[in-house]
Amino acid sequence: MTLNIRNEHADALARELAQIDQSTITDAVITALRETIDKRLEEESPRETAVRILARRGLSFKGTRQPVSPAAYHELDHDLASE
């Protein structure tokens, strides 16, 4: 498989990272992609963000709170589309 970088800026960044890491451009790209993926997976979910913001204000979700079903969003979407 090949990855062909046709963007001068992306190419320059890949070469810079390879030079810093003293690695190949391929290894630099793999490292950058892996670190970016890992970072995004470690970020808090929207629910975690809401819990953190509520807690800062001394609030919280009710223990019995249930998420809205996907069907409700589907129905809302169709209701708005018919207007």
N, C-alpha and C positions, 0 to 999 in steps of 0.2 A: 504494500500500500504506500501511497505517496501523499504528502502534504506539500502543496506548492504555494508558497507565500508570494503574492503578486502585489503586495502593498509595500512601498518603500519604507514607511514608518514602522510597520510590523517587522519587516526584515531587519531594520536597524535596531529595534528593541530586542529581537531574538539574538542578534549578534552581540549586543551589549551584555545581555544576561549570560550568554555563553562565555564571554570574556571574563566577566566578574566571577562566575562559577568555575572557570577554567575547564569547561566542558564543551561538548559538541553543540551545534545549534539544535540538533534533534533532541538531545538530552535537556537543553535549556527550555525548549518548547514543552516537552513532556512535564518537566518540573513546574513550569508556570501554570500549565493547565491543571495539573494535580492539585497544586496549592490553591488555585482559584476555586476549583470544585469543592475541595475540603472546607474552605472558608465559607462558601455559600451554604453548605450543608450544616455547618455549625451555627449559623446565624439563627436568631430566635424566630419562631413562627409568629404569624399575626396574632394568634391567641396569647402567646407568651408576652408579646409587646403590650397587648391590652391589659393583661394581668399586672404587668409591671407598672403601667401608667395608673391604673386604678389603685394599686397598693400605695403608690406615692401620695395619693390623695385620701388614703384611709378607706378606700372602697374595695369591693370585691364582687365577683360574680356570685349569684345565688348557687348554692350547692345542687339544687335541682335543675339548674339551667341545662337545656338540651340544644344542640346545634340545629339550625334551620335545615330542613330536608332539601336535597337537591330539587325535588319536585316543586317546592315552593318557588324557587328561583326560575324554574322552567315555566311555571304558570305566570309569574310576573313578567317574564320576558315576552310571552305571547300576548299578555294583556297590553303591554306597552306597544308592541308591534302593530296591534289592531287599531290603535288610535290614529 
